[in-house]
Amino acid sequence: LCTADADQATFAAGAATALSRATGEAVGDVAKRFVGFTDNVAESARKLNEQYNFLTAAQYANIKALEDSGNKNAAVELTMRELEARANSTAA
């Protein structure tokens, strides 16, 4: 794994763990939703947002802009951080 892939895995693991706590679903089941996420980050974020309602329009626009500018790693990081923060606030 390159550093970027390892970072993405770390962010995804944090988000999956937080969602698992918030929803009661198994971490593995939650993590399956992230398969293929990096193929189209903005579209994947939009789909997750439909289910979990964790992004504002501005956050989504930022994710899309990051991906469109070639900064896919930052787009993934932002998405996963926001998803984890939302899940943590729900579980608290």
N, C-alpha and C positions, 0 to 999 in steps of 0.2 A: 504494500500500500504506500502511495506517496503521502506526503504530509497533508495535502488538501483532502484526500480521501479519508485519512484518519480523522481529520478535524470534522468532516461531514458525518462520519460514523459516530463521533462523540456527541455532536449536537443532536443527531437523530436518536441516540440512546437516551439522552436526557429528556427529550420531548416524549419519547415512548414511555419512559418510566413515569413521568408526570401524568401523562394521559391515562396510564394504567391505574394510578392511584385515584385519579378523578372519576374514572368511569367504572372501575372494578373489573375491567377486561384484563386478560393476561397480556403481559408485555409483548410476548411473541405475536399475539394477534394484532396488537396495535402496530407493532413494527412492520407487519406485512403491508400496511397502508403506505409505507414509505418506499416500497420496491419500485424502482424506475423513476423515483422523484427527480433525480438530476437530469433526466432526459428532457424535461420541459418544466423548469422550476416554477415559473409563474402560473402555468396551467395547473400544476399539481397543488400549488398553494391555494389557488382559487377553489379547487375541488375540496381540499381539506377545510377551507374556510366555510364552505357551504354546510359542512357537517358540524364544525366546532365554533364558528363565528368568533374568530380570534384576531382578525385583521381589520384595521380601518382602511378606507379607500386610499389614504395617503401611504400607509404601510405597503399595501398591495402595489401601488404605483412605484414605490421605491424598489420593491423586489423585482418588478418587471424591468425597470430601468437598469438595475444592476445586471440582470441576466442579459438584456439587450446590448449592454456595453461590453459584454464578455466576462463579467465578473460573477460567474455562476457560483463560485464558492461563497462569496459574500451574500448572494441571494439565498442560498441554502441556509447559511448561518442565521440570517435575519428571520427567515421563515420559522426555523426550528426554535430560535430563542423566543419569538413571539408566541408560538404554540405552547412551549413549555411554560412561559409566564402565565398564559391564560389558564392552562390546566392546573398550575399551582394555585392560582387565585380561586379556582373553582373547588379544589380539594381542601383549601384552608378553612 
